[in-house]
């Protein structure tokens, strides 16, 4: 669908907002009218006679709150961008049918859902938002009889969810067909690199043979013209774009552009897009602190340490990753491993350790970076031993994405090191990984997880919400194993 059609979809989603934007002569006027309108929407949803589904009411109030934050002057000052100004100009051009401002499809989709959400038309709980259903039968019952009826209703709901997932063709990396296809990819990569199965199982080999060139990547998976152009541009401008052989084997060979493509989230993780490239090039002209949107410079009491909370602090012993994520919050700080700047000097890390010793109120340390598991096992053992000797440190968290990008990193030597310093209840080790989409899950990752859990270490996941994983129930794990 053409961009101007999507703009029309956005503005037609809520005629009231379109009208007030068109009628506003200035941005200030538009802001005042919009806040007044949102306050009216909030008043309506809080009335006793509001016919919306109870969950739709909650969603509506949340949408109103989000919309108010987005169009607030304070938020615009922080982000240095005015979404309201963009909407105001879109509405004016929509009315005149002249030149459309340049906006992304993601922005249009996000705003369309907010336009509908503030009036209770999200469509999540019913097509109209209004739900005059009968009170569930179990509400009139008590005890075991109520429990049985409620359980039967929940069975119906479970079948509905499973049916929705099947209908939309959602897949995980553990589906038999996917496992077979990835095995073919692996053989193709090994042949292309002249490597063996023994090489494949070696994490150092995986790190050393990262794919950077669009031509080489194109020998394994078919790239769209846009993907190839963006990879070439990244290479020409020195913008990191590297994919481990293992992660490349997880991708589908066919880059068809339909919305049901299974590996779209994986590609979006590591293949740069035009917006990202432009932002990275623009960032090179800015002072480094301008890129630090998490304000880590303002929360770093000593080099390689970040502290935002009373009992938890971050240490960054290595400022590079085996594979760079497009949206990484620390892209501004990462240093190419080959240049020698990714690995802090011994005395700098010693100063970080001394800071932890001098702050006994810290009971938990998050070891991150970069990816700390990109370093050698000897260095990991040294880091863990140092913190293990600090009696006030009760929990050591390790943030790593190698479970996804190179699960063979969890070899027997590393597992033995983790087992040595995991000593509950006095001191525990916890892993925090980042699985962005169920399609990233692999049998190799599952095997590594089994080994980690066997030695008693918990693994938690954090997930970034993006356009590539936001479909209904998409990130529910519903594999066949």
Secondary structure, 3 states (H helix, E strand, C coil): CCHHHHHHHHHHCCHHHHHHHHHCCCHHHHHHHHHHHHHHHHHHHHCCCCCECHHHHHHHHHHHHHHHHHHCHHHHHHHCCCHHHHHHHHHHHHHHCCCCCCCCHHHHHHHHHHHHHCCCCCCCCCCCCECCCCCCHHHHCCHHHHHHHHHHHHHHHHHHHHHHHHHCCCCCCCCHHHHHHHHHHHHHHHHHHCCCHHHHCCHHHHHHCCECCHHHHHCCCCCCHHHHHHHHHHHHHCCCCCECHHHHHCCCCCCCCCCCCCCHHHHHHHCCCHHHHHHHHHHCCCCHHHHCCCCCHHHCCCCCEECCCCCEEEEEEECCCCCCCCCCCCCCCCCCHHHCCCECCHHHHHHHHHHHHCCCCCCEEEEEECCHHHCCHHHHHHHHHHHHCCCCCCEEEEECCHHHHCHHHCCHHHHHHHHHHCECCCEEEEEEECCCCHHHCCHHHHHHHHHHHHCCCEEEECCCCCCCCCCCCCCCCCCCC
